Amino acid sequence: MTLATLLNTAEGRLRLGWRLTLFVLGTVSVTLFLGALLPAGLIGGSAGLLCGALLTGFGLLKMDGMGPGSLGFYASAEAMSETGKGFGLGVTLGLVVVVLMAALGGLQWDAGAGSPTEWAWSGMSAALLLLLPAAAEEAFLRGYPLQALAEVWGRSNAVAVTAFAFGLLHLGNPGAGVLSTVNVMVAGVLLGVVYIKTLSLWWATGVHLGWNWAHGFLADVPVSGLEVMDTPMYDGVPMGSPWIGGGSFGPEGSVVATVVVLGVAGACWYGPWLRPGDAAR
């Protein structure tokens, strides 16, 4: 086997494995470089990851003669409405999980300090805080990697591979275990399906943001094991068995999330509700 054959397909295109390797190396390099310049923490790290995934993805798309809009974060008037629709879906899904957990005795709320005005300002701040991490993770997994995998291996395999990677990326989070890792993978399946059906990272980012905001702010419980904020006026308290209440990992550690998110992912995959907008087409 010659070097050219090892690197390229019969059509002269760089093989999938090498393209994904370049994507990871490029993204990590930019993330580390910006990480040395930006403030440490959630915002700085997310900004570096987002820039790395976008710049590297754009470069690899250009190699194939495609524009940056092909990544899914296209500049369009539809971007805000698609993000908003995704956010609504994510919030609804997150609240359904929380309500079911509470009904099963896995979650309750205790009164806390604060006022309605503080609650409203806190909600807006929480949405802004969580937006960048959601966009960064979507660009890193549902951006170039999912699209490249779908082209070569098919859509369902691409969703499965990126969902598996999504779960592995959260293994180091506080309180992570087998069920929480499975649930993060299931969430990755839903987010992959949302992209596949809409061809929009705006949609996927909205769902991701809405899910995290519903749990981290509205329910005031941990998000993937992280206590990212403290909601005024009340405190969410996990109760009973961790496989219902989620324990320290939050709702993503509960079997309730497994059932609900899998059901919604299946409905989105087989149903007619999600479709690409004009800009995505």
C-alpha positions as CSV (number, residue, x, y, z in Angstrom):
1,M,0.0,0.0,0.0
2,T,1.5,3.4,-1.0
3,L,1.4,6.5,1.1
4,A,-1.1,8.1,-1.2
5,T,-3.5,5.1,-0.9
6,L,-3.1,5.2,2.9
7,L,-4.0,8.8,3.1
8,N,-6.5,9.2,0.3
9,T,-9.6,7.4,-1.1
10,A,-9.7,6.3,-4.8
11,E,-11.3,9.6,-5.6
12,G,-8.3,11.5,-4.1
13,R,-10.1,12.7,-1.0
14,L,-8.4,12.5,2.4
15,R,-9.8,9.4,4.3
16,L,-12.3,9.9,7.1
17,G,-10.0,8.8,9.9
18,W,-7.3,11.3,8.9
19,R,-9.9,14.1,8.6
20,L,-11.3,13.4,12.0
21,T,-7.8,13.2,13.4
22,L,-7.0,16.6,11.9
23,F,-10.2,18.0,13.3
24,V,-9.4,16.8,16.9
25,L,-5.8,18.0,16.7
26,G,-6.8,21.4,15.2
27,T,-9.5,21.9,17.7
28,V,-7.4,20.9,20.7
29,S,-4.5,23.1,19.5
30,V,-6.7,26.2,19.1
31,T,-8.5,25.5,22.4
32,L,-5.2,25.2,24.3
33,F,-3.8,28.4,22.7
34,L,-6.9,30.5,23.5
35,G,-7.0,28.9,26.9
36,A,-3.7,30.5,27.7
37,L,-5.1,33.9,26.7
38,L,-8.6,33.8,28.0
39,P,-9.7,33.8,31.7
40,A,-9.9,30.3,33.2
41,G,-13.3,28.8,33.8
42,L,-16.4,27.7,32.0
43,I,-16.7,30.7,29.7
44,G,-13.0,30.8,28.7
45,G,-12.8,27.1,28.1
46,S,-16.0,27.1,26.1
47,A,-14.9,30.0,24.0
48,G,-11.7,28.3,23.2
49,L,-13.4,25.0,22.3
50,L,-16.0,26.8,20.1
51,C,-13.4,28.8,18.2
52,G,-11.3,25.7,17.7
53,A,-14.1,23.5,16.5
54,L,-15.4,26.2,14.1
55,L,-12.0,27.2,12.7
56,T,-10.9,23.6,12.2
57,G,-14.3,22.6,10.8
58,F,-14.3,25.5,8.3
59,G,-10.8,24.6,7.2
60,L,-11.7,21.0,6.5
61,L,-14.9,22.0,4.7
62,K,-12.9,24.3,2.5
63,M,-10.7,21.3,1.5
64,D,-13.9,19.8,0.1
65,G,-14.9,23.0,-1.7
66,M,-17.7,23.8,0.8
67,G,-18.4,27.1,2.5
68,P,-18.4,27.7,6.3
69,G,-22.2,27.8,6.4
70,S,-22.3,24.1,5.6
71,L,-21.2,23.4,9.2
72,G,-24.7,24.2,10.4
73,F,-24.0,27.6,12.0
74,Y,-25.1,29.5,8.9
75,A,-25.6,33.3,9.0
76,S,-29.3,33.7,8.4
77,A,-32.4,35.4,9.7
78,E,-33.6,31.9,10.6
79,A,-30.8,31.4,13.1
80,M,-32.5,33.1,16.0
81,S,-35.9,31.5,15.4
82,E,-34.3,28.0,15.1
83,T,-32.4,28.5,18.3
84,G,-35.6,29.7,20.0
85,K,-37.6,26.7,18.8
86,G,-34.8,24.3,19.9
87,F,-34.6,26.1,23.3
88,G,-38.4,25.6,23.7
89,L,-38.1,21.9,23.0
90,G,-35.2,21.6,25.4
91,V,-36.9,23.4,28.2
92,T,-40.1,21.4,27.8
93,L,-38.2,18.1,27.8
94,G,-36.2,19.1,30.8
95,L,-39.3,20.1,32.8
96,V,-41.1,16.9,31.9
97,V,-38.2,14.9,33.4
98,V,-38.1,17.1,36.5
99,V,-41.9,16.9,37.1
100,L,-41.9,13.1,36.7
101,M,-38.9,12.8,39.1
102,A,-40.8,14.9,41.7
103,A,-44.0,12.9,41.2
104,L,-42.0,9.7,41.9
105,G,-40.5,11.2,45.1
106,G,-37.1,11.8,43.6
107,L,-37.0,15.6,43.9
108,Q,-38.4,18.4,46.0
109,W,-37.8,22.1,46.5
110,D,-37.1,24.0,49.7
111,A,-37.8,27.8,50.1
112,G,-34.7,30.0,49.8
113,A,-33.8,33.7,49.9
114,G,-34.4,36.1,47.0
115,S,-37.1,38.1,45.2
116,P,-38.9,37.7,41.9
117,T,-36.7,40.4,40.4
118,E,-33.6,38.6,41.4
119,W,-35.1,35.4,40.0
120,A,-35.7,37.0,36.6
121,W,-32.2,38.6,36.4
122,S,-30.7,35.3,37.5
123,G,-32.6,33.5,34.7
124,M,-31.3,35.8,32.0
125,S,-27.8,35.5,33.4
126,A,-28.0,31.7,33.5
127,A,-29.1,31.5,29.9
128,L,-26.2,33.6,28.8
129,L,-23.8,31.6,30.9
130,L,-24.9,28.3,29.5
131,L,-25.2,29.4,25.8
132,L,-21.5,29.3,25.0
133,P,-20.8,25.8,26.5
134,A,-23.9,24.4,24.6
135,A,-22.7,26.0,21.3
136,A,-19.1,24.7,21.9
137,E,-20.1,21.1,22.5
138,E,-22.5,21.1,19.5
139,A,-19.8,22.5,17.2
140,F,-17.3,19.9,18.5
141,L,-19.5,16.9,18.1
142,R,-22.5,17.6,16.0
143,G,-20.6,19.9,13.7
144,Y,-17.9,18.5,11.4
145,P,-17.5,15.1,13.0
146,L,-21.1,14.0,12.8
147,Q,-21.4,15.3,9.3
148,A,-18.2,13.6,8.1
149,L,-19.3,10.3,9.7
150,A,-22.8,10.5,8.3
151,E,-21.4,11.0,4.8
152,V,-19.2,7.9,5.0
153,W,-20.9,5.6,7.6
154,G,-24.5,6.7,7.4
155,R,-26.7,8.9,9.6
156,S,-27.6,6.4,12.3
157,N,-24.0,5.2,12.8
158,A,-22.8,8.9,12.9
159,V,-25.4,9.7,15.6
160,A,-24.4,6.6,17.6
161,V,-20.6,7.3,17.4
162,T,-20.9,11.0,18.4
163,A,-23.4,10.1,21.2
164,F,-20.9,7.6,22.6
165,A,-18.1,10.3,22.4
166,F,-20.5,12.7,24.2
167,G,-20.9,10.3,27.1
168,L,-17.1,9.7,27.4
169,L,-16.5,13.4,27.5
170,H,-18.6,13.7,30.7
171,L,-16.9,10.7,32.5
172,G,-14.8,13.1,34.6
173,N,-17.7,15.1,35.8
174,P,-18.5,15.0,39.6
175,G,-20.8,12.1,40.5
176,A,-20.6,10.4,37.1
177,G,-21.5,6.7,37.0
178,V,-22.8,4.1,34.7
179,L,-26.4,5.4,34.5
180,S,-25.4,9.0,34.1
181,T,-22.9,8.2,31.3
182,V,-25.7,6.2,29.5
183,N,-28.0,9.1,29.9
184,V,-25.5,11.6,28.5
185,M,-25.1,9.3,25.5
186,V,-28.9,9.1,25.1
187,A,-28.9,13.0,25.2
188,G,-26.3,12.9,22.5
189,V,-28.5,10.7,20.4
190,L,-31.3,13.2,20.7
191,L,-29.0,16.1,19.8
192,G,-27.6,14.2,16.9
193,V,-31.1,13.4,15.6
194,V,-32.1,17.1,15.9
195,Y,-29.2,18.0,13.7
196,I,-29.8,15.2,11.2
197,K,-33.4,16.2,10.8
198,T,-32.9,20.0,10.7
199,L,-29.3,20.3,9.4
200,S,-29.0,23.2,11.8
201,L,-26.6,23.6,14.7
202,W,-28.8,26.5,15.8
203,W,-31.5,24.0,16.5
204,A,-29.2,21.6,18.3
205,T,-27.7,24.3,20.4
206,G,-31.1,25.6,21.4
207,V,-32.2,22.1,22.6
208,H,-28.9,21.7,24.5
209,L,-29.2,25.1,26.1
210,G,-32.9,24.7,27.0
211,W,-32.3,21.3,28.6
212,N,-29.4,22.7,30.8
213,W,-31.3,25.9,31.6
214,A,-34.4,24.0,32.7
215,H,-32.4,21.9,35.1
216,G,-29.7,24.3,36.2
217,F,-31.9,27.4,36.7
218,L,-35.7,26.5,36.6
219,A,-35.3,23.4,38.8
220,D,-32.1,24.5,40.5
221,V,-30.5,21.1,40.4
222,P,-27.0,20.0,39.1
223,V,-26.3,19.9,35.4
224,S,-24.2,16.9,34.5
225,G,-22.9,16.9,38.1
226,L,-22.0,20.6,38.1
227,E,-23.6,23.2,40.3
228,V,-23.5,26.0,37.8
229,M,-25.8,28.5,39.6
230,D,-27.9,29.1,42.6
231,T,-31.5,30.1,41.7
232,P,-33.1,32.7,44.0
233,M,-36.2,31.9,46.1
234,Y,-35.9,28.1,46.2
235,D,-33.4,25.2,46.2
236,G,-33.8,21.8,44.4
237,V,-33.1,18.8,46.6
238,P,-32.7,15.3,45.3
239,M,-34.6,12.7,47.4
240,G,-34.7,8.9,47.8
241,S,-32.9,6.5,45.5
242,P,-30.3,8.1,43.1
243,W,-31.7,6.2,40.2
244,I,-34.9,8.2,40.5
245,G,-33.6,11.5,42.0
246,G,-30.3,11.5,40.1
247,G,-28.2,12.1,43.1
248,S,-25.4,14.6,42.9
249,F,-25.3,14.3,39.0
250,G,-28.8,15.8,38.7
251,P,-31.6,14.6,36.4
252,E,-29.2,13.1,33.9
253,G,-28.4,10.5,36.6
254,S,-32.1,9.4,36.8
255,V,-33.7,6.6,34.9
256,V,-36.6,9.0,34.3
257,A,-34.4,10.9,31.9
258,T,-33.4,7.7,30.1
259,V,-37.0,6.9,29.3
260,V,-38.2,10.4,28.4
261,V,-35.2,11.4,26.2
262,L,-35.1,8.1,24.4
263,G,-38.8,8.4,23.7
264,V,-38.4,12.0,22.3
265,A,-35.4,11.0,20.3
266,G,-37.4,8.2,18.6
267,A,-40.3,10.5,18.0
268,C,-38.0,13.1,16.4
269,W,-36.3,10.4,14.2
270,Y,-39.4,8.8,12.9
271,G,-41.9,11.7,13.1
272,P,-42.4,14.5,10.6
273,W,-42.0,17.4,13.1
274,L,-38.4,18.4,12.4
275,R,-37.2,19.4,9.0
276,P,-34.6,21.7,7.5
277,G,-35.4,25.3,7.0
278,D,-34.7,27.3,3.8
279,A,-31.3,28.4,4.9
280,A,-30.2,24.9,5.9
281,R,-31.3,23.5,2.5
